[in-house]
Each structure stands twice: as C-alpha cells, then as structure tokens.
Amino acid sequence: MLTEIIMYLVLVIVAGDNIYQIWKLTRPGDAGQFKPAKILGYLVFTLVIVIFFSRTAQWGIHVSIYMWWIIAATTAAYAGVAIWRIVQNQTSKELA
C-alpha cells in the first residue's frame, strides 16, 4: 500500500513538472535562456521514471490507467511545446 502511494506521488510530481515546464517554455521573453539540451534531459528523465514504474507491474503493483493517460498527455504536450519553441527560435535566428 505504501509503495503504491509513493508511486502515485512520484507520477503526480512528474505530471506537475511537465505542466510547469510547458508554462516556462510558453512565457514570452525567455528566448535567451532557452536550452534544448535541458529540455531533452527533462524528457529523458520522465521516460526513465515511466519505464521504471511500468516495470513494477510484475511486483503486483498496478497504476491506474487514468494516471498513465495523464502522464502520457502531459509528456506529449511538453514535447510538442519544446519542438514548437525550437522551431520558433530557429526561425527568429534566421530572420535576424
């Protein structure tokens, strides 16, 4: 029971962090601070956490499908915003 609660807390933190990162990427005026490698690091870290928790099903611990959908949606949105920001920065560099 405690393991399941800890897993849910970590997954909620990952989803919340994805939303926070999306918010940071969509704020205007941060073009100079944009680092694609940092974004890739966040996405890889999220992927590692999700893969680890998906492997815990063999321990008899099951995470709700709704939680997996929340993680998938927020991670996909974060990746989409990151790609949008990279393209936006490339076009602004070409125009300058």
N, CA and C atoms as an extended XYZ file, in Angstrom:
288
Properties=species:S:1:pos:R:3:atomname:S:1:resname:S:1:resid:I:1 pbc="F F F"
N         0.823       -1.190        0.000 N   MET     1
C         0.000        0.000        0.000 CA  MET     1
C         0.873        1.261        0.000 C   MET     1
N         1.907        1.290        0.821 N   LEU     2
C         2.780        2.454        0.885 CA  LEU     2
C         3.532        2.643       -0.430 C   LEU     2
N         3.923        1.538       -1.049 N   THR     3
C         4.632        1.619       -2.325 CA  THR     3
C         3.744        2.234       -3.399 C   THR     3
N         2.467        1.852       -3.415 N   GLU     4
C         1.546        2.413       -4.401 CA  GLU     4
C         1.359        3.907       -4.192 C   GLU     4
N         1.257        4.331       -2.946 N   ILE     5
C         1.097        5.754       -2.643 CA  ILE     5
C         2.330        6.531       -3.093 C   ILE     5
N         3.505        5.988       -2.833 N   ILE     6
C         4.743        6.652       -3.249 CA  ILE     6
C         4.811        6.739       -4.773 C   ILE     6
N         4.419        5.657       -5.456 N   MET     7
C         4.424        5.669       -6.913 CA  MET     7
C         3.489        6.734       -7.458 C   MET     7
N         2.283        6.811       -6.900 N   TYR     8
C         1.334        7.822       -7.359 CA  TYR     8
C         1.862        9.227       -7.104 C   TYR     8
N         2.492        9.447       -5.963 N   LEU     9
C         3.057       10.764       -5.668 CA  LEU     9
C         4.138       11.142       -6.676 C   LEU     9
N         5.005       10.202       -6.988 N   VAL    10
C         6.068       10.482       -7.956 CA  VAL    10
C         5.475       10.768       -9.334 C   VAL    10
N         4.490        9.990       -9.742 N   LEU    11
C         3.878       10.209      -11.050 CA  LEU    11
C         3.131       11.537      -11.106 C   LEU    11
N         2.486       11.919      -10.014 N   VAL    12
C         1.815       13.223       -9.962 CA  VAL    12
C         2.844       14.348      -10.040 C   VAL    12
N         3.964       14.178       -9.368 N   ILE    13
C         5.028       15.188       -9.432 CA  ILE    13
C         5.574       15.294      -10.853 C   ILE    13
N         5.727       14.167      -11.534 N   VAL    14
C         6.205       14.191      -12.925 CA  VAL    14
C         5.207       14.936      -13.811 C   VAL    14
N         3.917       14.634      -13.659 N   ALA    15
C         2.897       15.324      -14.459 CA  ALA    15
C         2.888       16.815      -14.151 C   ALA    15
N         2.977       17.155      -12.879 N   GLY    16
C         3.014       18.563      -12.494 CA  GLY    16
C         4.242       19.269      -13.024 C   GLY    16
N         5.381       18.588      -13.007 N   ASP    17
C         6.607       19.180      -13.534 CA  ASP    17
C         6.507       19.388      -15.042 C   ASP    17
N         5.872       18.453      -15.738 N   ASN    18
C         5.669       18.632      -17.179 CA  ASN    18
C         4.839       19.884      -17.453 C   ASN    18
N         3.781       20.069      -16.671 N   ILE    19
C         2.928       21.247      -16.843 CA  ILE    19
C         3.716       22.517      -16.533 C   ILE    19
N         4.527       22.486      -15.492 N   TYR    20
C         5.347       23.646      -15.141 CA  TYR    20
C         6.358       23.961      -16.245 C   TYR    20
N         6.975       22.934      -16.808 N   GLN    21
C         7.940       23.153      -17.885 CA  GLN    21
C         7.254       23.734      -19.124 C   GLN    21
N         6.026       23.276      -19.407 N   ILE    22
C         5.260       23.847      -20.518 CA  ILE    22
C         5.020       25.330      -20.263 C   ILE    22
N         4.630       25.654      -19.049 N   TRP    23
C         4.377       27.050      -18.691 CA  TRP    23
C         5.637       27.889      -18.868 C   TRP    23
N         6.787       27.340      -18.437 N   LYS    24
C         8.037       28.083      -18.579 CA  LYS    24
C         8.397       28.304      -20.047 C   LYS    24
N         8.153       27.302      -20.885 N   LEU    25
C         8.507       27.417      -22.301 CA  LEU    25
C         7.608       28.390      -23.050 C   LEU    25
N         6.378       28.559      -22.604 N   THR    26
C         5.444       29.422      -23.326 CA  THR    26
C         5.462       30.859      -22.828 C   THR    26
N         6.236       31.155      -21.799 N   ARG    27
C         6.341       32.543      -21.326 CA  ARG    27
C         7.145       33.354      -22.327 C   ARG    27
N         6.683       34.562      -22.639 N   PRO    28
C         7.454       35.393      -23.568 CA  PRO    28
C         8.673       35.998      -22.879 C   PRO    28
N         9.686       36.272      -23.681 N   GLY    29
C        10.847       36.985      -23.164 CA  GLY    29
C        11.963       36.123      -22.619 C   GLY    29
N        11.878       34.815      -22.740 N   ASP    30
C        12.934       33.940      -22.232 CA  ASP    30
C        13.741       33.306      -23.363 C   ASP    30
N        13.774       33.931      -24.519 N   ALA    31
C        14.445       33.322      -25.673 CA  ALA    31
C        15.938       33.139      -25.440 C   ALA    31
N        16.560       34.033      -24.684 N   GLY    32
C        17.988       33.915      -24.432 CA  GLY    32
C        18.339       32.793      -23.482 C   GLY    32
N        17.398       32.369      -22.661 N   GLN    33
C        17.657       31.330      -21.667 CA  GLN    33
C        17.266       29.942      -22.158 C   GLN    33
N        16.810       29.823      -23.383 N   PHE    34
C        16.314       28.558      -23.912 CA  PHE    34
C        17.472       27.614      -24.204 C   PHE    34
N        17.396       26.388      -23.644 N   LYS    35
C        18.441       25.385      -23.847 CA  LYS    35
C        17.787       24.054      -24.232 C   LYS    35
N        17.876       23.642      -25.505 N   PRO    36
C        17.258       22.386      -25.927 CA  PRO    36
C        17.793       21.167      -25.176 C   PRO    36
N        19.062       21.167      -24.792 N   ALA    37
C        19.628       20.011      -24.085 CA  ALA    37
C        18.962       19.818      -22.724 C   ALA    37
N        18.632       20.907      -22.062 N   LYS    38
C        17.963       20.811      -20.766 CA  LYS    38
C        16.566       20.213      -20.930 C   LYS    38
N        15.869       20.616      -21.983 N   ILE    39
C        14.538       20.073      -22.254 CA  ILE    39
C        14.630       18.587      -22.550 C   ILE    39
N        15.599       18.201      -23.361 N   LEU    40
C        15.787       16.785      -23.667 CA  LEU    40
C        16.095       16.001      -22.397 C   LEU    40
N        16.867       16.591      -21.499 N   GLY    41
C        17.163       15.940      -20.224 CA  GLY    41
C        15.912       15.688      -19.406 C   GLY    41
N        15.022       16.687      -19.349 N   TYR    42
C        13.760       16.510      -18.625 CA  TYR    42
C        12.925       15.398      -19.245 C   TYR    42
N        12.855       15.368      -20.578 N   LEU    43
C        12.054       14.341      -21.244 CA  LEU    43
C        12.637       12.946      -21.034 C   LEU    43
N        13.948       12.817      -21.082 N   VAL    44
C        14.585       11.516      -20.844 CA  VAL    44
C        14.363       11.082      -19.399 C   VAL    44
N        14.486       12.009      -18.460 N   PHE    45
C        14.243       11.697      -17.050 CA  PHE    45
C        12.807       11.218      -16.841 C   PHE    45
N        11.848       11.879      -17.483 N   THR    46
C        10.451       11.454      -17.400 CA  THR    46
C        10.287       10.057      -17.974 C   THR    46
N        10.927        9.797      -19.103 N   LEU    47
C        10.842        8.483      -19.728 CA  LEU    47
C        11.418        7.398      -18.827 C   LEU    47
N        12.528        7.668      -18.179 N   VAL    48
C        13.138        6.693      -17.266 CA  VAL    48
C        12.196        6.386      -16.105 C   VAL    48
N        11.584        7.410      -15.533 N   ILE    49
C        10.647        7.192      -14.420 CA  ILE    49
C         9.458        6.365      -14.878 C   ILE    49
N         8.893        6.696      -16.025 N   VAL    50
C         7.723        5.969      -16.518 CA  VAL    50
C         8.077        4.517      -16.824 C   VAL    50
N         9.219        4.276      -17.440 N   ILE    51
C         9.625        2.893      -17.730 CA  ILE    51
C         9.842        2.118      -16.436 C   ILE    51
N        10.474        2.739      -15.447 N   PHE    52
C        10.692        2.061      -14.172 CA  PHE    52
C         9.367        1.670      -13.535 C   PHE    52
N         8.422        2.603      -13.505 N   PHE    53
C         7.144        2.306      -12.864 CA  PHE    53
C         6.298        1.338      -13.679 C   PHE    53
N         6.471        1.338      -14.991 N   SER    54
C         5.725        0.361      -15.781 CA  SER    54
C         6.251       -1.051      -15.539 C   SER    54
N         7.513       -1.166      -15.174 N   ARG    55
C         8.092       -2.481      -14.881 CA  ARG    55
C         7.676       -3.001      -13.508 C   ARG    55
N         7.135       -2.140      -12.646 N   THR    56
C         6.733       -2.593      -11.314 CA  THR    56
C         5.451       -3.407      -11.337 C   THR    56
N         4.791       -3.489      -12.477 N   ALA    57
C         3.573       -4.289      -12.561 CA  ALA    57
C         3.860       -5.751      -12.230 C   ALA    57
N         5.064       -6.190      -12.502 N   GLN    58
C         5.416       -7.575      -12.184 CA  GLN    58
C         5.554       -7.799      -10.683 C   GLN    58
N         5.637       -6.705       -9.900 N   TRP    59
C         5.677       -6.837       -8.443 CA  TRP    59
C         4.277       -6.901       -7.848 C   TRP    59
N         3.252       -6.856       -8.693 N   GLY    60
C         1.884       -6.899       -8.206 CA  GLY    60
C         1.323       -5.519       -7.890 C   GLY    60
N         2.016       -4.480       -8.319 N   ILE    61
C         1.550       -3.112       -8.090 CA  ILE    61
C         1.048       -2.578       -9.419 C   ILE    61
N        -0.194       -2.162       -9.439 N   HIS    62
C        -0.786       -1.669      -10.676 CA  HIS    62
C        -1.159       -0.204      -10.526 C   HIS    62
N        -0.776        0.585      -11.504 N   VAL    63
C        -1.096        2.005      -11.523 CA  VAL    63
C        -2.323        2.189      -12.410 C   VAL    63
N        -3.208        3.064      -11.991 N   SER    64
C        -4.442        3.320      -12.717 CA  SER    64
C        -4.160        3.756      -14.147 C   SER    64
N        -5.022        3.319      -15.070 N   ILE    65
C        -4.868        3.702      -16.473 CA  ILE    65
C        -5.039        5.205      -16.637 C   ILE    65
N        -5.838        5.816      -15.772 N   TYR    66
C        -6.021        7.270      -15.845 CA  TYR    66
C        -4.711        7.995      -15.545 C   TYR    66
N        -3.957        7.472      -14.609 N   MET    67
C        -2.676        8.096      -14.287 CA  MET    67
C        -1.719        7.972      -15.463 C   MET    67
N        -1.711        6.825      -16.130 N   TRP    68
C        -0.855        6.675      -17.303 CA  TRP    68
C        -1.271        7.641      -18.407 C   TRP    68
N        -2.591        7.847      -18.576 N   TRP    69
C        -3.065        8.797      -19.584 CA  TRP    69
C        -2.641       10.215      -19.235 C   TRP    69
N        -2.692       10.584      -17.960 N   ILE    70
C        -2.263       11.926      -17.542 CA  ILE    70
C        -0.779       12.113      -17.835 C   ILE    70
N         0.029       11.120      -17.487 N   ILE    71
C         1.468       11.197      -17.755 CA  ILE    71
C         1.724       11.287      -19.260 C   ILE    71
N         1.041       10.446      -20.037 N   ALA    72
C         1.240       10.457      -21.491 CA  ALA    72
C         0.835       11.800      -22.096 C   ALA    72
N        -0.291       12.337      -21.659 N   ALA    73
C        -0.772       13.607      -22.217 CA  ALA    73
C         0.149       14.764      -21.862 C   ALA    73
N         0.576       14.835      -20.609 N   THR    74
C         1.436       15.958      -20.218 CA  THR    74
C         2.822       15.844      -20.846 C   THR    74
N         3.341       14.626      -20.965 N   THR    75
C         4.654       14.454      -21.593 CA  THR    75
C         4.587       14.774      -23.085 C   THR    75
N         3.520       14.335      -23.751 N   ALA    76
C         3.367       14.646      -25.174 CA  ALA    76
C         3.194       16.145      -25.391 C   ALA    76
N         2.426       16.786      -24.523 N   ALA    77
C         2.253       18.236      -24.641 CA  ALA    77
C         3.578       18.952      -24.417 C   ALA    77
N         4.339       18.493      -23.445 N   TYR    78
C         5.648       19.101      -23.167 CA  TYR    78
C         6.579       18.936      -24.362 C   TYR    78
N         6.601       17.750      -24.941 N   ALA    79
C         7.450       17.520      -26.112 CA  ALA    79
C         6.997       18.389      -27.284 C   ALA    79
N         5.683       18.512      -27.471 N   GLY    80
C         5.161       19.359      -28.542 CA  GLY    80
C         5.534       20.818      -28.367 C   GLY    80
N         5.409       21.325      -27.153 N   VAL    81
C         5.777       22.717      -26.880 CA  VAL    81
C         7.279       22.910      -27.056 C   VAL    81
N         8.062       21.930      -26.652 N   ALA    82
C         9.519       22.030      -26.818 CA  ALA    82
C         9.888       22.094      -28.298 C   ALA    82
N         9.265       21.261      -29.110 N   ILE    83
C         9.528       21.290      -30.552 CA  ILE    83
C         9.100       22.628      -31.136 C   ILE    83
N         7.932       23.113      -30.718 N   TRP    84
C         7.452       24.413      -31.182 CA  TRP    84
C         8.445       25.512      -30.829 C   TRP    84
N         8.969       25.468      -29.617 N   ARG    85
C         9.912       26.503      -29.171 CA  ARG    85
C        11.232       26.425      -29.946 C   ARG    85
N        11.697       25.223      -30.239 N   ILE    86
C        12.929       25.061      -31.021 CA  ILE    86
C        12.736       25.624      -32.426 C   ILE    86
N        11.604       25.300      -33.053 N   VAL    87
C        11.322       25.817      -34.395 CA  VAL    87
C        11.185       27.335      -34.359 C   VAL    87
N        10.512       27.849      -33.343 N   GLN    88
C        10.338       29.294      -33.206 CA  GLN    88
C        11.691       29.998      -33.050 C   GLN    88
N        12.578       29.425      -32.261 N   ASN    89
C        13.910       30.018      -32.086 CA  ASN    89
C        14.723       29.963      -33.375 C   ASN    89
N        14.604       28.866      -34.116 N   GLN    90
C        15.337       28.751      -35.383 CA  GLN    90
C        14.864       29.799      -36.383 C   GLN    90
N        13.549       29.999      -36.475 N   THR    91
C        13.035       30.987      -37.425 CA  THR    91
C        13.394       32.405      -37.000 C   THR    91
N        13.411       32.666      -35.701 N   SER    92
C        13.783       34.012      -35.250 CA  SER    92
C        15.270       34.273      -35.496 C   SER    92
N        16.108       33.235      -35.400 N   LYS    93
C        17.539       33.402      -35.698 CA  LYS    93
C        17.761       33.637      -37.192 C   LYS    93
N        16.968       32.957      -38.023 N   GLU    94
C        17.105       33.132      -39.466 CA  GLU    94
C        16.653       34.519      -39.904 C   GLU    94
N        15.638       35.049      -39.246 N   LEU    95
C        15.135       36.373      -39.600 CA  LEU    95
C        16.046       37.490      -39.107 C   LEU    95
N        16.818       37.208      -38.081 N   ALA    96
C        17.680       38.256      -37.507 CA  ALA    96
C        18.978       38.427      -38.244 C   ALA    96
